[in-house]
Amino acid sequence: QVQLVESGGGLVQPGGSLTLSCAASGSISSINAMGWYRQAPGKQRDLVAAITSGGRKSYADSVKGRFTISRDNTKNTVLLQMNSLKLEDTAVYYCHADWGTSHFRSWGQGTQVTVSS
């Protein structure tokens, strides 16, 4: 099992920055990849950014050049640095882990990010 706990959401003005953190615990060595998804009201949950155990990163087109995903292996933590935030970035952000040979999925509880003037 892998458990995820997110932190760092909040209210920020357009153009501002925010960093989300996701701490993983449990079967850390079985994690294949971790990432961030987001879900706005009335919309589906979409992938924002992901990083594999090998360090390969991927981003949604809408956040490329503005968001950066990184990991701190010593703290079993994945960070999402969000810059130049836009109104449309407002959503609940969920941390996700793909783990085990059967590619099980774990989710965090979600953290609200609101971009508003």
Backbone torsions as a table, in degrees:
resi	resn	phi	psi	omega
1	GLN	NA	146.0	174.4
2	VAL	-125.5	129.4	177.3
3	GLN	-110.8	144.2	-176.6
4	LEU	-128.6	136.5	177.1
5	VAL	-130.6	122.3	-178.1
6	GLU	-98.6	158.6	173.0
7	SER	-157.1	162.7	172.0
8	GLY	107.9	-0.7	178.0
9	GLY	-71.6	173.9	178.1
10	GLY	161.8	-165.5	-179.5
11	LEU	-104.1	131.9	-179.3
12	VAL	-143.8	150.9	179.2
13	GLN	-80.5	155.9	175.5
14	PRO	-55.2	137.7	-177.0
15	GLY	89.2	-9.7	-178.5
16	GLY	-82.6	-176.8	-177.8
17	SER	-128.5	155.1	178.7
18	LEU	-154.7	145.6	176.9
19	THR	-120.6	127.2	175.5
20	LEU	-100.4	144.8	180.0
21	SER	-126.3	142.9	178.9
22	CYS	-133.8	117.0	-179.7
23	ALA	-100.8	126.7	-179.6
24	ALA	-102.7	146.3	175.5
25	SER	-143.1	166.4	-179.0
26	GLY	99.7	-131.9	-176.4
27	SER	-81.3	67.7	-174.0
28	ILE	-60.4	-40.5	-175.2
29	SER	-67.3	-14.1	-178.6
30	SER	-93.6	0.2	-177.3
31	ILE	-72.3	127.2	178.3
32	ASN	-91.6	-36.2	-178.7
33	ALA	-163.2	153.9	173.5
34	MET	-131.3	156.5	-178.6
35	GLY	-164.9	-177.8	178.3
36	TRP	-124.9	134.0	172.8
37	TYR	-116.6	163.5	174.0
38	ARG	-142.2	151.7	-179.8
39	GLN	-138.9	117.0	175.5
40	ALA	-90.8	158.4	-179.4
41	PRO	-54.8	129.2	177.8
42	GLY	77.4	5.5	-178.2
43	LYS	-121.5	166.1	179.1
44	GLN	-79.5	164.7	177.9
45	ARG	-83.5	123.5	-175.7
46	ASP	-119.1	149.4	176.2
47	LEU	-71.0	134.1	177.5
48	VAL	-102.0	-51.9	-178.5
49	ALA	-158.2	153.1	179.8
50	ALA	-147.0	154.8	176.4
51	ILE	-139.4	130.9	-178.5
52	THR	-86.3	171.5	178.3
53	SER	-64.1	-23.2	177.4
54	GLY	-86.2	-2.3	176.5
55	GLY	94.0	3.5	179.4
56	ARG	-75.3	134.9	-176.6
57	LYS	-113.6	149.8	174.9
58	SER	-142.8	151.3	-176.1
59	TYR	-137.9	150.3	169.2
60	ALA	-68.4	147.7	-179.0
61	ASP	-57.6	-33.9	-175.5
62	SER	-68.2	-17.1	-177.5
63	VAL	-117.4	-2.7	-179.2
64	LYS	-58.9	134.1	-178.8
65	GLY	85.8	-11.9	179.8
66	ARG	-115.0	-36.2	-177.6
67	PHE	-107.4	147.1	176.6
68	THR	-134.7	127.4	176.0
69	ILE	-101.2	140.2	179.1
70	SER	-149.4	168.7	179.6
71	ARG	-137.9	150.2	175.7
72	ASP	-118.5	99.6	-175.5
73	ASN	-65.5	-27.1	-178.9
74	THR	-70.2	-25.0	-179.1
75	LYS	-111.0	4.2	-177.6
76	ASN	51.9	44.9	-174.1
77	THR	-125.9	142.4	172.5
78	VAL	-116.5	134.0	-178.7
79	LEU	-112.2	149.2	171.9
80	LEU	-126.5	105.9	176.9
81	GLN	-87.8	120.8	-176.9
82	MET	-116.1	117.2	179.1
83	ASN	-115.8	163.2	177.7
84	SER	49.8	48.5	-175.4
85	LEU	-65.4	144.4	-178.6
86	LYS	-117.7	162.0	179.1
87	LEU	-55.0	-37.7	-176.7
88	GLU	-74.3	-3.3	174.3
89	ASP	-82.9	-7.2	178.9
90	THR	-62.0	125.7	-177.8
91	ALA	-178.9	171.2	166.6
92	VAL	-89.1	127.4	-177.9
93	TYR	-102.4	131.2	-177.5
94	TYR	-118.2	132.9	171.9
95	CYS	-82.9	144.6	-176.2
96	HIS	-137.1	144.2	174.4
97	ALA	-131.9	136.4	173.2
98	ASP	-105.9	121.9	-173.1
99	TRP	-143.3	155.6	177.5
100	GLY	81.1	163.0	179.4
101	THR	-66.5	-21.4	178.0
102	SER	-94.4	6.9	177.6
103	HIS	54.7	54.5	172.8
104	PHE	-66.8	160.9	-177.9
105	ARG	-125.0	134.5	174.3
106	SER	-123.4	148.3	-179.2
107	TRP	-127.8	147.5	170.1
108	GLY	-81.7	179.3	-176.3
109	GLN	-80.3	-13.1	-179.9
110	GLY	95.0	145.2	176.7
111	THR	-137.1	135.1	-175.2
112	GLN	-82.1	131.6	171.9
113	VAL	-119.1	121.3	179.7
114	THR	-121.4	122.4	177.1
115	VAL	-108.0	114.7	-174.8
116	SER	-155.2	147.4	176.5
117	SER	-95.4	NA	NA
